[in-house]
Amino acid sequence: MQLEGRTVLVSGGASGLGAATAEMIVAAGGRVVIADIGEATGRAHVQRLGNAAEFVRIDVTSSDDVQRCVDGAVQRFGALHGVVCAAGVGTAERVLGKEGVQPLEHFTRVIDINLVGTFNVIRLAAAVMSANPATDGGERGVIVGTASVAAFDGQIGQAAYAASKGGIVALTLPLAREFARVGIRVMTIAPGTFDTPLLAGLPQAARESLAQQVPFPPRLGRPTEYASLVRHIFENEMLNGEVIRLDGAIRMAPK
């Protein structure tokens, strides 16, 4: 699926990996719906991208919000051809911390946003895309989820985050198998340590330490590199039902 003339919804599209993806889509001649809770950054991003972009404020855990966003994409641009799920939160908290056992609601919040939110966007977008006219190859849509290397190498304090990203990994194949009958491909990217707002709050020494843990290249990943992989997934019809680690060969230490 070439992105030129296509419409893609990007959840979490106002910053980080999602913002780079939104820019890539417009640069490739596509149209993008930036779905994010950050209204100020989202609207500023649309101003930079022009008429090929639209911002919709949503909570990915809300069925009403996501349905409104999907319907709005079709009304504004005529159809929806792809989804990139990049919305998420990352927290570090031990289950048995110095101040006591981790509150259940802390774990539930991460699961709800990262995993349930991803599924919510996918299910409602897939329902719309399944009605698209098929390409010559029978394709009607492409879905890209965002996991993390934490799904495989979860560190101490990442129980909730790793579980949420592991759930996205586990969703990929069954969804690809189910959606095959309607011509929708499903892929997931598992980024390593990337230079995003999630890491921006860390001290410089901590950022440098993370970069040095990457075998090669020994640096933090760039959001544009994530976006480049998203584009390749859209354009390569044989990529389906798989998780791609984008991590410079890093394997995270226990802590």
ChimeraX attribute file (.defattr): number of C-alpha atoms within 10 A of each C-alpha:
attribute: neighborCount
match mode: 1-to-1
recipient: residues
	/A:1	19
	/A:2	13
	/A:3	20
	/A:4	13
	/A:5	15
	/A:6	21
	/A:7	26
	/A:8	29
	/A:9	29
	/A:10	27
	/A:11	30
	/A:12	27
	/A:13	30
	/A:14	29
	/A:15	22
	/A:16	20
	/A:17	27
	/A:18	28
	/A:19	23
	/A:20	19
	/A:21	30
	/A:22	30
	/A:23	21
	/A:24	20
	/A:25	26
	/A:26	22
	/A:27	14
	/A:28	15
	/A:29	15
	/A:30	19
	/A:31	29
	/A:32	30
	/A:33	26
	/A:34	31
	/A:35	29
	/A:36	25
	/A:37	19
	/A:38	17
	/A:39	15
	/A:40	12
	/A:41	16
	/A:42	22
	/A:43	19
	/A:44	12
	/A:45	21
	/A:46	20
	/A:47	13
	/A:48	10
	/A:49	17
	/A:50	11
	/A:51	11
	/A:52	17
	/A:53	25
	/A:54	22
	/A:55	27
	/A:56	24
	/A:57	21
	/A:58	22
	/A:59	19
	/A:60	28
	/A:61	18
	/A:62	15
	/A:63	16
	/A:64	11
	/A:65	16
	/A:66	25
	/A:67	19
	/A:68	15
	/A:69	23
	/A:70	24
	/A:71	16
	/A:72	17
	/A:73	24
	/A:74	15
	/A:75	11
	/A:76	13
	/A:77	18
	/A:78	12
	/A:79	20
	/A:80	30
	/A:81	26
	/A:82	26
	/A:83	25
	/A:84	28
	/A:85	27
	/A:86	26
	/A:87	26
	/A:88	22
	/A:89	14
	/A:90	15
	/A:91	14
	/A:92	12
	/A:93	18
	/A:94	17
	/A:95	17
	/A:96	11
	/A:97	10
	/A:98	8
	/A:99	7
	/A:100	9
	/A:101	11
	/A:102	14
	/A:103	11
	/A:104	9
	/A:105	9
	/A:106	12
	/A:107	19
	/A:108	12
	/A:109	14
	/A:110	23
	/A:111	22
	/A:112	18
	/A:113	21
	/A:114	27
	/A:115	27
	/A:116	19
	/A:117	22
	/A:118	28
	/A:119	21
	/A:120	18
	/A:121	26
	/A:122	21
	/A:123	14
	/A:124	17
	/A:125	26
	/A:126	23
	/A:127	13
	/A:128	18
	/A:129	25
	/A:130	19
	/A:131	13
	/A:132	16
	/A:133	13
	/A:134	15
	/A:135	11
	/A:136	7
	/A:137	9
	/A:138	13
	/A:139	21
	/A:140	25
	/A:141	29
	/A:142	26
	/A:143	28
	/A:144	24
	/A:145	26
	/A:146	25
	/A:147	31
	/A:148	26
	/A:149	23
	/A:150	22
	/A:151	21
	/A:152	17
	/A:153	15
	/A:154	22
	/A:155	18
	/A:156	14
	/A:157	17
	/A:158	22
	/A:159	19
	/A:160	23
	/A:161	27
	/A:162	24
	/A:163	20
	/A:164	28
	/A:165	26
	/A:166	20
	/A:167	19
	/A:168	25
	/A:169	25
	/A:170	15
	/A:171	19
	/A:172	21
	/A:173	19
	/A:174	12
	/A:175	20
	/A:176	20
	/A:177	14
	/A:178	13
	/A:179	18
	/A:180	17
	/A:181	12
	/A:182	18
	/A:183	21
	/A:184	24
	/A:185	30
	/A:186	30
	/A:187	25
	/A:188	27
	/A:189	25
	/A:190	22
	/A:191	21
	/A:192	22
	/A:193	24
	/A:194	23
	/A:195	17
	/A:196	16
	/A:197	11
	/A:198	15
	/A:199	16
	/A:200	11
	/A:201	10
	/A:202	11
	/A:203	10
	/A:204	11
	/A:205	9
	/A:206	12
	/A:207	18
	/A:208	14
	/A:209	14
	/A:210	19
	/A:211	20
	/A:212	15
	/A:213	19
	/A:214	20
	/A:215	13
	/A:216	13
	/A:217	14
	/A:218	16
	/A:219	19
	/A:220	23
	/A:221	20
	/A:222	15
	/A:223	19
	/A:224	17
	/A:225	16
	/A:226	21
	/A:227	21
	/A:228	14
	/A:229	15
	/A:230	21
	/A:231	18
	/A:232	13
	/A:233	22
	/A:234	21
	/A:235	14
	/A:236	11
	/A:237	13
	/A:238	9
	/A:239	15
	/A:240	22
	/A:241	18
	/A:242	16
	/A:243	22
	/A:244	17
	/A:245	17
	/A:246	19
	/A:247	21
	/A:248	18
	/A:249	14
	/A:250	21
	/A:251	16
	/A:252	17
	/A:253	10
	/A:254	10
	/A:255	8
